[in-house]
């Protein structure tokens, strides 16, 4: 059964920066990658093939799952700060032309984040323009866009978007703490993947599960080309 996810523009963001299915925003490095080394669909003489990561369905499914949120105005980053140098170091300063895309969290709220060394004073937060609504029982996980170049690395989070319909803002750190330059409007900033909530209980497998594992590995090795895709992969659709 097809479910609906509703994105509502709450800041009058220009239409060209609307969210899109992730399939619309496949990164160029993936598009340009040949499916087989040397462009030749062939075996490698050792029981394997010349396939590249282009034929890896788990990687592809990660790239195209869910929806992409984009920056909706330019953001300029420079290495200065209105409070001057701290501990002898400069710190990122942010400028933008409109729409107030950023707010900030004091560093004391998260003093020990593993990627927070560039932000000794405060963490920047992208003010998301989109309210998101999912059907009852469905939440969304917010991730940095998967397998894409990201200058702004958002803090991943899960939001119960069936009950909470407010704006979900996106704290982030800079991938390069010393970055200077322009992050243009229309840059992918987050990947939103809806999922159905279930209760889970961890268990450990037994001999039957080991047998199932061996059967799967035997089956996947029965074909040279696209075996996982043909025999195991389930279709997924985000429109």
Protein Blocks (a to p, Z undefined) as FASTA:
>chain_A
ZZddddddfkopafklgccdfklmccfklmmpcfbghhiacdehnopafbdfklmmklmm
mmmgcjadddfbdcddddddfklpeehiacdddddfehplaccddfklmmmbfklmmmmm
bccddddfbdcdddehiacdddddehiacfbdcddddddfklmccdcddddddfblmbgc
dddehiafbdcddddddddddddddfklmmmmmmmmmmmmmpfghklmmmmpccdddZZ
